[in-house]
């Protein structure tokens, strides 16, 4: 067994309600020893949106540095339900969890597809977290 740690990078939302759940999920279920932690409002949506053009650039700069400094091998994106960013960008999701879930799945898949083009040697996974901390794997 190797002593080398497997390091990843996580992208999650800024919502304070989910921080503890995200950390607990990463520790228990993702099978990576350590994570660099990055935050964008809406997580995958924050990367995919086009209103705030510096957000995806900043995220890629973080990934580049994480590769250089920590030799990350995996990127994990964690969106969550009842997300204020989704309500701001997609007003039709207010009080419609099914519609919001559809947007989360779409954005997570797009995020991972785009990341694979830029960083083809990394491993990717995407999740949608409920407010109670339960997690659904998307990719």
N, C-alpha and C positions, 0 to 999 in steps of 0.2 A: 504494500500500500504506500502510495506516495505521500510525502509531507507537504507537497505543493497545494496551496489553497486554490480552489476554483472560484474566481471572482467574476461577478456580473455587474450589470448596471440596470437599475430599475427606473422606469418612468411612471410616476403616479400623479394624481391630481393634488392640488394644494389644499383640498378640503380637510380641515382639522378633525372632523368626525371620524375619519378613516385611518389616520396615521397608525394608531395602535394595532388595528386589524391588519393593515398592510405589513407592518413589521412582524407580527405574529405569523402571518401567512408565509412570508419569506423564510422565516426561521424554520418552520415546520414542514413546508410542502414543496419548496422549489429546488431543493437539493443543490444549493450553491453555498459555499462557505461564507462568503462576504459579498456585500453589494455597495457600489457607489449609488447614491440616491439622487435622482433628479426629479424636478417637479415642473409641470406646466398645467395651467388651469385646463381641465378636461382631459388630461393625459394624452391619449392618442389624438383627440380632437385638437388639442393645443398645438401639436405638431402639424396636423393636416390643414388647419384653417389658414386663410390667406389675409385676414384682416391685420394681424400683428406679424408683419413679415420677418421680424427679428427672432421670433420664437423658434422656428425650425432651425435657423442658422445657429442660434445659441445652443440648442440641443445637440446638433452635430458637432459643434466645438467641444462640448462636454464629452461626447463619445470619443472623439479623437484623442482628447487628453486622457480619458480613462484607459484607452487602449495603450497609449504611450506609458503612462505611469503604473497602471495596475494589470496590464495585459488581460483585460476583460475577455471572457469567452462567450458571454450570453447577455442578451438584452431581454428584459421582461417588462411588459407594459400592463398596467393595472388601471382600468377605468372603474367607475362606480356608479351605482344607480342614484337617482335624485341629485344629479350633478347640476350645479348652477351654471356652469359654462355651457352645457348642452341646452339648458333652457334659454340662455342668452343667444346662442347661435341658431337654435332650432325652436322657435316659440311654440310650434305645434306639439312639442313633447310635454308641455305642462299638463299634469294630471293624466298622462298617458304613458304608463311604464312600458307597455309593449312597444310603442313607437320609439321611446327612448332606447330600449334594448336594441332595436333594429339599427339605430344610428351608432350605438356603441360597437356592435359587431362589425358594421361597415367600416368604421374608423379604425378599429384595431387591425382588421385585415389589411386595409390600405397602408397603415403605418408600417406593419411588418413587411409587406410587399416592397414598399419604398426603401426600407432599411436594408433588406436583402440585396437590393441593387447597389447600394453604397458600401455595405459591409458584408460581402457574401460569405466570409469565413466564420461569422458569428452564428450562434444558436439563438432562436427566438421563441418566445411564448407570450400569449396575450390572455388576459383574464378580465372578467367583469365581476366586481364585488358588490354584494348587497350591503345595506347599511348595518346588518347584524354580523358582518364579517364572512358570511358564506360566499364561496367563490365558484364561478362557472368558468371552465376553460373554453376559450374561443378558438385559439390557435395553439 
